[in-house]
């Protein structure tokens, strides 16, 4: 065999070997479909835990189911995310809130700086778990730990049209957009108590259905209740009079 033929045969063998090695390399190298990189869907690691939980809770079902693969903190936050997803999927009831001693008047936001009880018109509010967070009480003016420990329900009033909340500022109730501050969360959180000053009654209804009356006590100003003065809503110290008890009592009516 000539030297040229030998060289051609050798080159062919090396070429075939190289092709086989390349094929084997492609086979043993993990493909994009086989390799799972543990990385967040989008960069949220730098955000506070509660904000990460809120973002993950609002993901669509497909992305939510893949969170345990792609989210580094999934094991840490999955319970909180699941709880919030249940809350989101459950429709939040909307209420109109009626004065006990002026039953023709309802809570109404006249403007962001003024919330009143008005005739012929009313606002619609969602009564949601309080914005208050543990440790916010360090900013409270008058905090009552015993009342906090004993109270079953702490709520905030959310305005469904724009997502803002009712809070007290300068003692008067106002509608302000959410602020991520201890003061805002305290001002927008209230102890909610059923029939604190009055037993349920028929409220003048001809159908005989019983009506419960609720009070809303400020979290950060102990002793102060939401009540009306000159038909304007504010927090005021309870003086024990029947008038103030009436002014601070309201009934809730679910919007259809």
N, C-alpha and C positions, 0 to 999 in steps of 0.2 A: 504493500500500500504506500502510495506516495506521501511525502511529508505534508503536502497541502491537504490531502484527504484526512490525514490524522488530525491536523489542526482544526479542520472544519468539524470533525466528529467531536473533538474535545470541547470546542466552543458550544456546540449544540447541547452536549451533556451538561455543561455549566449553566447554559441558559435554562434548560429544563429544571435543573436543581434550584436555580434562583427563583423561577416561577413557583415551584412547589413551596419553597421557604416563605415567599411572599404570601401565598395562599394560607399557609399555616399561621403566619403572623396575624393576618386579618381574622382568622378564626378564633385565635386565643385572645385577641384584644377585645375587651368588653365593648359592645355597641352602645349607642345612646339609649337604646330601649332597655338594655339590661342593667346599665349603671344608674344607680339612684344617688344623686348628690343631696346630702342633708343641708338644705339651704331654705330660707324663707321664700314665700311666694313673692313678697315685695319687702323692702327694707323697713321693718317695724321694730327691730330689736332694740333700738335706742329709745323707743317710746315707753312711757310708764305702763306697768302691767295692766292696770284697769283699762287703759286705752287700747292696748293690744287685744284684750279680751273682747272689747266692744267691736273692734274691726273684724276679728275672726268670727264673731257671732253673726255678723251680717253677710258673710260669704254665701254664695249660692251653694246648693247641695253638693254639686260635683267637687268644688274646691274645698268645701267643709270636710267631705269624706277623705280627701287626700291630705288633710292637715297633719295627720299622725306621721306621714312620710316626709313632708316638706317643712314642717315647723319645728325648729330646734327645741322650743319650750312646750311642745304639745302635751307631754305627760304632766307638766306643771300646771297648765291652765285649762285642760280639757273639761274638768268638772264645771268650772266657772263659765266656760263658753257654752256648755250644754244647758246650764240653767238659764243663761241669758237667751239662748235660742228658743227655749220653751216660752219665755216671757214674750219674746217678739212675735212668736207664732200665735199667741193667745191675744185676741183682740182686746184692746184696752177700752174699758167702758168710759163713756163721756157723760158728765153730769151737769145739770144746772143746780145751783145752790140757792135755796130760798130762806129768807129771814123768818124767824119764828114769830116775832111780834109785829112784823109787817109782811104778812104772807103773800101780798101782791107784788112784793119787791124781791129781785134776784140779783146775785152778784153779776156785775157788768163792768168791763174795762172801758171806761170812757176815753182814756188815752193812756200811754205808758206810765204816766206819773199819777194816775188817779183811777182807783177801783172803788165803785160805789154799789149800793143796792138801788136798783132802778125799777120803775114800773114799765110794763109793756115791752121790755127788752131784757135780754139776758145774755151772759157769756156762756160758753161751753168749756168745761175744764176736765182734764184727765187727772184723777187722783192716783199718783204713782208712788212707789217706794221712795223714801226721802233721799234727797241728794247728800245728806249728812254722811260723812265718813269718819271712821275712828280717828281720833287725835284732832279733829276739827275743833273740839271743845276748848282747846287751848286758846282760842280766839273769842270764846263766849264772854259776854258781859256778866251774866249771872247764870251759871251752869248748876243744875241740880242733879247730881249723880243718882240719888235715890229715885227721883222721878223717872230718870232715864231707864234705870234697872226695872222699874215696875210697869212702865208703859208698854203695851203690846204692839201699838201701831204708830209709826212715825211716817209722815207722808209729805209730799210736795205737790203743788198744783201746777200742772203743765198746760199751756195753751196750745191746742192741737194745730192751729192755723200756721204758726211760725216756730213752734218748739220752744218758745221762751217760757219762763216760770214766774209765778207770783212770789214776791219777797217783800219783806218790810225794810224800808229805808227811811230814816227820820221818823220812825214809828208808823208811817203810813204804808199801806199796801200798794205795791207798784208792779208793773209788768216789765221785767228786764230780760234781755238775752242772757244766756248762760255765760258765766265767767268761772274759770277754773281757779277759784280762791276759797279759802276756808270761810271767809266772811260771807260770801255769796251763798255758799251751801248752807251755812247756819241760818241766814236770814230767810231762806226758802224752805226750811224744814219745820214741821209742826207735829206736836203730839195730838193724835186724833182720838177722841173719847166719845163713846156713844152714851146718850142719856145721862150726862154728868150732872146736869142741874135740873132736868125735867124728865119725867117718865114719858114713854111714848103715848100718843093720843091720836085721835082721828084727824087732828089738824083742821077741823071744820069741814072735812070731806063728807059728802052725803053717802058715799059708798061704804063708809064704816071701816075702811082700811087704816090700820095703825101706822103712824109716822114716828120714826126715831129722830131725835135731835142730837146733833154732833157739835162738839166744841173743838177748837184748834188752838192749842197752847204753844207759844213760841218756845223753841228749843234753847235759844241763847239768851232770852230775857225771861228768866223764871218768874212766874206769877202773872205774865202778860198773855191775854187771849186776843184772837182776832174778834173784833166787835165793830159795830158801826156807831159813828158820831156824826150827826148832821147828814146821815145817809152815806158817809164816806167810811170805807173800811180801814182800820188801823189796828195795831196791837196796843192794848191798854191794860193797866193793872186791875186785877179783879178786886173790887171793893166789897163784894159780898151782898150788894143790893139786888133785889129782884129785877130792877130795871137793867142792871148790867148783865145779869144772868140771861135775861131775855135777849139783850143786844148781842150776846156772844153765842147764841144757840141757832143752829141752822139745820135745815133738812136737805137731804140729797135726793135728786130725782134723775133717774137714768134716762138719757135721750134714746128714743127708739131708733 
